[in-house]
């Protein structure tokens, strides 16, 4: 006794699965750029200082109001000369508060992160590795410590094995020290 009747078997044979559209793979260059941008935005010691256009625009708008004579700078400055932008934002609609700028920046970085992760998921792992590695290599803390590691190691080595071991030890110590300096900055920003 058949499990599927002839009529049902014909219907099943006529049905074909809907073609699944695969995402277009990303090029090597796109993936490399996405890896660099992702690491710069999320993992670098200077990530917190990047993508702060909103703060620059707010300062320019504040300066414009001062130049037009609409406000007195001293009214919004504390004794140390720092501007209370939150108070200023309450008085002027054109000025954004610190919270508004942080939310805008968070949303901008979220969109950029999703875009970069999408490109990296569709692209080459090597391109992603090289892009992120380039950003990590160009991190200011890594660049500052670079001259110390190899010169100290080479000067202290007595043989080719000794030079290699001393260099490896110094590189490991400097890399660990660099990461100890770097990670609190990344953690604090995230």
C-alpha positions in Angstrom: 0.0 0.0 0.0 1.6 3.3 -1.1 1.9 6.1 1.4 1.4 8.8 -1.2 -1.3 8.5 -3.8 -0.6 9.1 -7.4 -2.4 12.4 -7.5 -0.6 13.6 -4.5 2.7 12.4 -6.0 2.1 14.5 -9.2 1.4 17.6 -7.1 4.5 17.1 -5.1 6.6 16.6 -8.3 5.2 19.9 -9.7 6.1 21.9 -6.6 9.6 23.3 -6.6 11.1 25.2 -3.8 11.3 28.9 -4.2 14.7 30.0 -5.2 16.6 31.4 -2.3 18.5 34.5 -3.1 22.0 34.5 -1.7 23.5 37.8 -0.8 26.1 39.2 -3.1 29.6 38.6 -1.8 31.6 41.7 -0.8 34.8 42.5 -2.6 38.2 42.3 -0.9 38.5 46.1 -0.8 35.0 46.6 0.7 35.7 44.0 3.4 39.1 45.5 4.1 37.5 49.0 4.6 34.7 47.6 6.7 37.2 45.8 9.0 39.3 49.0 9.3 36.2 51.1 10.1 34.8 48.6 12.5 38.0 48.4 14.5 38.5 52.2 14.5 34.9 52.7 15.7 34.7 50.0 18.3 38.1 48.7 19.3 40.7 51.4 19.1 42.1 53.5 22.0 40.9 56.6 20.2 37.5 55.4 19.3 35.9 57.7 21.8 37.4 60.7 20.1 36.2 59.7 16.6 32.8 60.5 15.1 32.1 63.6 17.2 30.8 65.9 14.4 27.7 66.8 16.4 29.8 68.3 19.2 31.8 70.4 16.6 28.6 71.6 15.0 27.1 72.5 18.4 30.2 74.6 19.2 30.0 76.3 15.9 26.3 77.1 16.4 27.1 78.4 19.9 29.9 80.6 18.5 27.5 81.9 15.8 25.0 83.0 18.5 27.8 84.8 20.3 29.0 86.5 17.1 25.4 87.6 16.4 25.1 89.1 19.9 22.2 86.9 20.8 23.8 85.5 24.0 26.4 86.3 26.5 29.1 83.6 26.8 29.6 84.2 30.5 26.0 83.5 31.3 26.5 79.8 30.3 30.1 79.3 31.4 31.1 78.0 34.8 34.1 79.6 36.8 36.5 77.3 34.9 35.2 78.5 31.5 33.3 75.3 30.6 30.0 75.8 28.8 26.9 74.3 30.3 25.4 73.1 27.0 22.4 71.4 28.7 21.3 74.8 30.1 21.9 76.4 26.7 19.9 73.7 25.0 16.9 74.5 27.2 17.1 78.2 26.1 17.8 77.7 22.4 16.2 75.1 20.1 19.2 75.2 17.7 21.6 73.9 20.4 21.5 70.2 21.3 22.1 68.8 24.8 24.8 66.4 25.7 22.3 63.6 25.9 20.9 64.3 22.4 24.4 64.2 21.0 25.2 60.9 22.7 22.0 59.3 21.4 22.6 60.5 17.9 26.2 59.2 18.0 25.1 55.9 19.4 22.5 55.5 16.7 25.0 56.5 14.0 27.6 54.0 15.3 24.9 51.2 15.6 24.0 51.7 11.9 27.6 51.8 10.8 28.4 48.7 12.9 25.5 46.7 11.4 26.6 47.7 7.9 30.2 46.8 8.5 29.3 43.5 10.1 27.1 42.7 7.1 30.0 43.5 4.7 32.4 41.4 6.8 30.0 38.5 6.9 29.8 38.5 3.1 33.5 39.1 2.5 36.9 37.4 2.8 38.1 36.5 6.3 41.6 37.5 5.2 40.5 41.0 4.1 38.7 41.4 7.4 41.8 40.3 9.4 44.1 42.6 7.4 41.7 45.6 7.7 41.3 45.2 11.5 45.0 44.5 11.9 45.9 47.7 10.1 43.8 49.7 12.5 45.3 47.9 15.5 48.8 48.5 14.2 48.1 52.2 13.7 46.6 52.6 17.1 48.6 55.4 18.8 49.5 53.4 21.9 50.9 50.6 19.7 52.9 53.1 17.6 54.4 54.7 20.7 55.7 51.4 22.1 57.0 50.1 18.8 60.5 51.5 18.8 61.3 50.1 22.3 60.6 46.4 21.7 62.9 45.5 18.8 65.9 47.7 19.7 66.0 46.5 23.3 65.7 42.9 22.3 68.4 42.9 19.6 70.9 44.8 21.8 70.5 42.2 24.6 70.7 39.0 22.5 73.9 37.0 22.7 73.1 34.4 20.0 70.5 34.1 17.3 68.3 32.0 19.7 69.0 34.4 22.6 68.0 37.4 20.5 64.8 35.7 19.4 63.9 34.7 22.9 64.7 38.1 24.4 62.8 39.9 21.6 59.8 37.6 22.1 59.8 38.2 25.8 60.0 42.0 25.4 57.4 42.0 22.7 55.0 40.0 24.9 55.6 42.3 27.8 55.1 45.4 25.7 52.0 44.0 24.0 50.5 43.1 27.4 51.3 46.6 28.8 49.8 48.2 25.6 46.6 46.1 26.0 46.4 47.0 29.7 46.5 50.7 28.7 44.1 50.2 25.7 41.3 48.0 27.1 40.1 50.4 29.9 39.6 53.1 27.2 37.6 50.7 25.0 35.6 49.4 28.0 34.9 52.9 29.3 33.6 54.1 26.0 31.4 51.0 25.4 
